[in-house]
Amino acid sequence: MSTTHPQAAVASHCTTRSQARKAALGSFIGAVVDWYDFLLYGIVAALVFNAEFFPAVSPAMGTLAAFATFGVGFLFRPLGGFVFGHYGDRLGRKRMLVLTVMMMGLSTAAIGLLPAFSTIGWWAPVLLVTLRAIQGFAVGGEWGGAALMAVESAPEKKKAFYSSGVQVGYGVGLVLSTGFIAAISRSMDNASFLSWGWRLPFLFSVVLVLIALWIRSSMEESREFVEKVGKQGERRVRLPIVEALLRHPKAFLLIIALRLAELFTMYIVTAFALNYSTANLHMPREFFLTIGFIVGALSCVTIPCFALLADRFGRRRIYMIGALVGLLSAVPFFLALEARSTVWIVVFAVLLANIAHDMVVSVQQPMFTELFGTEYRYSGAGVGYQVASVVGGGFTPFIAVALVGLAGGSWHPVAGYLALGCLISLVVAAQMKTGRTVQ
């Protein structure tokens, strides 16, 4: 008959809780770096890249080209999810997370040093696209590893809350990127901003990378990975992504459908609306940069709060409410834009980005990762998540700009596009079975 000493049990509990907190912090800080870098590109693409890297074409085509490079990063995200997921399932989550944050930060700093079209001609957009592809590859491996480190190390009944830092990192990254751009934009004239001012936030990425590497170096490997996969002599899946596809093919489609509400709401508010309001409505760019700052700051509170509610009342319920709010806010947001009503624009931007979007993302980490077994979870959830990013996120600003052009400047097709994405996510969530995965 074995007995456990009470002090040993308490020590073990404290160690487990400490490990969970370190995993949550490490996942959070890495997410801050990756999303700061990734979102910074989208903001600057809407303001600068058409003139600096595509001046040889018309302004409209330059804008489309700038947003197309924004989408290139998303095309490489599934590849990053596949490569980092494969090795993350075989070698562990921690090693991959160190690589992703280094790769993301260095490629972002390189964009800040990239000569413009006027200096090196067509090599400028070619190199820009290449660096954007590296960004996409790195962030493709980040979400899966960060989500798994947090979910697999978290207490059983607090998985949504402990893993919400992965998405709070998005909000902090948005605050830092929009805040930095807004501050620089206000501190200098337009010519200086277009010439060199926009480069400073990209170079600042190096500082964030050093902080993230310092924090992640103290993380321990995922407890669940060590227990189920990392033991000596235990059989490991040779091709985790193949195993995930064979065992759970439906899970990939579920992730794509469930992410539409998240991706459409955020990228239309933070990327497309910035361009639409300045180019079509002639509103000052600082206004939507401020909105981006506001929704990013609010998300640092709303996401963990919604995650706590999800742990208590069920993930699917919170998710469905968020998708419904996004559906109902789509048309009013564009009506407010058309009326140039600053108060109502802010109200509906917050409804879309901080209620609809944040409710949806607050539950994604446990909801998506638990669709797969531990042995192939990094590959399955990571690749599924990144494929959804391509389908529903990467080209959303590009598609929205194209829809406005085809409609002669009208916002109606974009509002319908946003509403449709939220409706699909809502219907799919409503039809999912309740249980451990989605509750």
Helices and strands as residue ranges (DSSP letters): H 6-44, I 45-49, H 50-53, H 59-75, H 77-91, H 93-112, H 117-120, H 123-153, G 156-158, H 159-163, H 165-187, H 190-192, I 193-197, H 199-203, H 205-216, H 223-228, H 240-247, H 249-267, I 268-272, H 273-279, H 285-313, H 315-339, H 342-350, I 351-356, H 357-361, H 364-369, G 374-376, H 377-389, I 390-394, H 396-406, H 412-431
